[in-house]
Amino acid sequence: LFVTSSNIEINPALTKSDRKVFVKLLWDIYKGDPNWVPPLVMERMDAIDPNKNPYFEHAQVRLWIAYKDGKPVGRISAQIDELVPKYHGINTGHFGFFDCIDDQKVANALFDTACNWLRENGMVEVIGPFSFSINEETGLLVEGFDTPPRLLMGHSRPYFEKLVLNSGLKKVKDTWAYTLDISKPILPPVMQKLVTRAVEKGQVTFRPINMDKYEEELKLILDIFNDAWIDNWKYIPFTEAELDHAVKELKMIIREDFTYIAEIDGVPQAMMVTLPNINEIIKDLDGKLFPFGVLKLLWRLKFKPSFKTVRVPLMGVRKEYQNSRLSGIMSLGLFEACRQTATAIGVEEAELSWVLEENTRLSKLLETVGCVKYKTYRLFQKDL
């Protein structure tokens, strides 16, 4: 128990019942926000359970809940990932899961607690929010509060940034989410011609994944992703256990006709994964899968698709081809292949996220096909 003032306490979330409070306090913090989507409680409980999330195999994690006058009013995590110094050579700690009432004293107490623990365990700086890693929810929403978050993307109250900055952190990086109207062809005629010509000449082929070889195909996709993103800011590759976990987690929502691979000479060199925007179809479940939520989810997802929006969370070209002419052709061809199959079942809009602010090559490509930047997620840093 950490007592910070006469009416504010910061308690570690140690038990399953503590973790449930950690998840459920969101309902109070976001009450009245029409764009907040209640997460599925069971899924969030599994994500922070050391026995169910393979992230805990290479990281120490602490969760804390802030109480004011005995009522839960905020939360934060701090995590030390042993892969960070391995790949980036510096003892960087992370924070995440930051949600709080508009009270600077509560926010200060949460950040003081998290930073003190990181410092005591040898960290020299803190960066976040990552909930828990850069491969999960990344950044604090600072622009784009007027629309609901898409699948696996965060949502915040507008005052959160003020709380973070006044706790002594400063901006270190922005990531962007783009939106795209996919109801009409997105490739300019000259670009479509380039793609068509490359396919006709046999330079590149596009194919949907084979669900009969689902595990093999998903591991191939994640391997391309690891290779494509390895040089990006603070990127940490998926571990083998995380690959296995992601493959299992995605099986319920991944669609064969939404996930494409580009091959050169029969060798997979690029990929694009488009996922139904689950947030669109779970909002009215209020976080509950039982007794009827599972049936509603399956019906809306599989039997009578009712979603109009999708998200592209994974896209990449192997490093070997990133500076080649075929890189753009593969990317554009993947865009159009996924667009055609998504619109065939009534999808109207896609989010492509997230994109680092310095990734001008990808930003230009997205803007070329009509993407519009509509959300900004900010990362913050503090020397410890």
Backbone hydrogen bonds, N-H to C=O, Kabsch-Sander energy under -0.5 kcal/mol:
donor,donor_aa,acceptor,acceptor_aa,energy
2,F,10,I,-2.1
3,V,1,L,-0.6
4,T,2,F,-0.6
4,T,8,I,-1.9
5,S,8,I,-1.5
9,E,67,Y,-2.7
10,I,2,F,-3.1
11,N,9,E,-0.6
11,N,65,I,-2.9
13,A,63,L,-2.7
14,L,12,P,-1.0
19,R,15,T,-2.4
20,K,16,K,-1.7
21,V,17,S,-1.7
22,F,18,D,-2.4
23,V,19,R,-1.8
24,K,20,K,-3.0
25,L,21,V,-1.9
26,L,23,V,-1.2
27,W,24,K,-1.6
28,D,25,L,-0.8
29,I,25,L,-1.8
30,Y,26,L,-2.7
31,K,28,D,-0.8
33,D,30,Y,-2.5
36,W,33,D,-1.2
41,V,39,P,-0.7
41,V,287,G,-2.0
42,M,287,G,-0.5
44,R,40,L,-2.3
45,M,41,V,-2.7
46,D,42,M,-2.0
47,A,43,E,-1.8
48,I,44,R,-1.3
49,D,46,D,-1.2
52,K,49,D,-2.1
53,N,49,D,-1.6
56,F,53,N,-1.8
57,E,54,P,-1.6
58,H,55,Y,-1.7
60,Q,80,I,-2.4
62,R,78,A,-2.6
64,W,76,I,-2.6
65,I,11,N,-3.1
66,A,74,G,-2.8
67,Y,9,E,-3.5
68,K,71,K,-2.8
69,D,7,N,-2.7
71,K,68,K,-1.7
73,V,66,A,-3.2
74,G,66,A,-1.1
75,R,99,D,-2.3
76,I,64,W,-1.8
77,S,96,G,-2.5
78,A,62,R,-2.3
79,Q,94,H,-2.5
80,I,60,Q,-2.6
81,D,79,Q,-0.6
82,E,58,H,-2.6
82,E,80,I,-0.6
84,V,81,D,-1.6
86,K,82,E,-0.8
87,Y,83,L,-2.2
88,H,84,V,-3.0
89,G,85,P,-1.7
92,T,90,I,-2.1
93,G,91,N,-0.5
93,G,125,E,-3.0
94,H,79,Q,-2.6
95,F,127,I,-1.3
96,G,77,S,-1.5
99,D,75,R,-1.3
99,D,97,F,-0.8
101,I,73,V,-1.9
103,D,101,I,-2.2
107,A,103,D,-2.2
108,N,104,Q,-3.1
109,A,105,K,-2.0
110,L,106,V,-2.2
111,F,107,A,-2.7
112,D,108,N,-2.9
113,T,109,A,-2.1
114,A,110,L,-2.3
115,C,111,F,-2.9
116,N,112,D,-2.4
117,W,113,T,-1.8
118,L,114,A,-2.1
119,R,115,C,-2.7
120,E,116,N,-2.7
121,N,117,W,-1.0
122,G,119,R,-1.9
123,M,118,L,-2.5
124,V,91,N,-2.7
125,E,91,N,-1.0
126,V,382,K,-2.4
127,I,93,G,-2.2
128,G,380,F,-2.0
130,F,95,F,-2.6
131,S,137,E,-2.8
136,E,133,S,-2.0
137,E,131,S,-1.2
139,G,129,P,-3.0
140,L,378,R,-2.7
142,V,376,T,-2.9
143,E,376,T,-1.3
147,T,144,G,-0.8
153,M,150,R,-2.1
160,F,157,R,-1.9
161,E,158,P,-0.6
163,L,159,Y,-1.7
164,V,160,F,-2.3
165,L,161,E,-2.8
166,N,162,K,-2.5
167,S,164,V,-1.0
168,G,165,L,-1.6
169,L,164,V,-1.5
170,K,381,Q,-2.3
172,V,379,L,-3.1
173,K,379,L,-1.5
175,T,377,Y,-3.0
176,W,355,V,-2.7
177,A,375,K,-2.4
178,Y,352,L,-2.4
179,T,372,V,-2.8
180,L,350,A,-2.3
182,I,180,L,-0.8
182,I,348,E,-1.8
183,S,348,E,-0.7
191,M,188,P,-0.9
192,Q,188,P,-2.4
193,K,189,P,-2.2
194,L,190,V,-1.5
195,V,191,M,-2.2
196,T,192,Q,-2.8
197,R,193,K,-2.7
198,A,194,L,-2.1
199,V,195,V,-2.1
200,E,196,T,-2.7
201,K,197,R,-2.2
202,G,199,V,-1.3
203,Q,198,A,-2.2
204,V,198,A,-1.1
205,T,263,E,-2.2
207,R,261,I,-2.4
209,I,256,E,-0.7
209,I,259,T,-2.1
211,M,209,I,-0.8
213,K,210,N,-1.9
214,Y,211,M,-1.2
217,E,213,K,-2.7
218,L,214,Y,-2.9
219,K,215,E,-2.2
220,L,216,E,-1.6
221,I,217,E,-2.3
222,L,218,L,-2.5
223,D,219,K,-1.8
224,I,220,L,-2.2
225,F,221,I,-2.3
226,N,222,L,-2.6
227,D,223,D,-2.2
228,A,224,I,-2.8
229,W,225,F,-2.2
230,I,226,N,-1.0
232,N,229,W,-2.3
235,Y,232,N,-1.9
243,L,239,T,-2.5
244,D,240,E,-2.3
245,H,241,A,-2.4
246,A,242,E,-2.8
247,V,243,L,-2.4
248,K,244,D,-2.0
249,E,245,H,-2.8
250,L,246,A,-2.3
251,K,247,V,-0.7
251,K,248,K,-0.6
253,I,250,L,-0.8
254,I,250,L,-2.5
258,F,255,R,-1.2
259,T,255,R,-0.5
259,T,256,E,-0.8
260,Y,258,F,-0.5
260,Y,272,M,-2.1
261,I,207,R,-2.9
262,A,270,A,-2.7
263,E,205,T,-2.9
264,I,267,V,-2.4
267,V,264,I,-1.8
269,Q,262,A,-3.0
270,A,262,A,-1.5
271,M,316,G,-2.0
272,M,260,Y,-2.2
273,V,314,L,-2.9
274,T,258,F,-1.1
274,T,272,M,-0.5
275,L,311,R,-3.1
277,N,309,T,-2.0
278,I,276,P,-1.7
280,E,277,N,-1.7
281,I,277,N,-0.6
281,I,278,I,-1.4
282,I,278,I,-0.9
283,K,279,N,-0.8
285,L,282,I,-2.2
286,D,282,I,-0.5
286,D,283,K,-1.0
287,G,282,I,-0.5
288,K,285,L,-1.8
294,V,289,L,-2.3
296,K,292,F,-2.3
297,L,293,G,-2.7
298,L,294,V,-2.7
299,W,295,L,-2.4
300,R,296,K,-2.5
301,L,297,L,-1.7
302,K,298,L,-3.4
303,F,298,L,-1.3
304,K,299,W,-3.0
306,S,300,R,-1.8
310,V,349,E,-1.7
311,R,275,L,-2.5
312,V,351,E,-3.4
314,L,273,V,-0.9
316,G,271,M,-2.0
318,R,269,Q,-2.9
321,Y,318,R,-2.1
322,Q,318,R,-0.6
322,Q,319,K,-1.0
324,S,321,Y,-2.0
327,S,324,S,-0.9
328,G,324,S,-0.7
329,I,325,R,-1.3
330,M,326,L,-2.8
331,S,327,S,-2.3
332,L,328,G,-2.8
333,G,329,I,-2.4
334,L,330,M,-2.3
335,F,331,S,-2.2
336,E,332,L,-2.2
337,A,333,G,-2.3
338,C,334,L,-2.4
339,R,335,F,-2.4
340,Q,336,E,-2.4
341,T,337,A,-1.6
342,A,338,C,-2.1
343,T,339,R,-2.6
344,A,340,Q,-1.2
345,I,342,A,-1.3
346,G,343,T,-1.6
347,V,342,A,-2.0
348,E,308,K,-2.8
349,E,308,K,-1.9
350,A,180,L,-2.5
351,E,310,V,-2.2
352,L,178,Y,-2.4
353,S,312,V,-1.6
353,S,351,E,-0.6
354,W,176,W,-0.5
355,V,176,W,-2.1
357,E,174,D,-2.1
359,N,356,L,-2.0
360,T,358,E,-2.3
363,S,359,N,-2.4
364,K,360,T,-2.7
365,L,361,R,-1.8
366,L,362,L,-2.7
367,E,363,S,-2.6
368,T,364,K,-2.0
369,V,365,L,-1.2
370,G,367,E,-1.1
371,C,366,L,-2.6
372,V,179,T,-2.7
374,Y,177,A,-2.6
375,K,177,A,-1.5
376,T,143,E,-2.1
377,Y,175,T,-3.2
378,R,140,L,-3.1
379,L,173,K,-3.4
380,F,128,G,-3.6
381,Q,170,K,-2.8
382,K,126,V,-2.0
384,L,124,V,-2.7
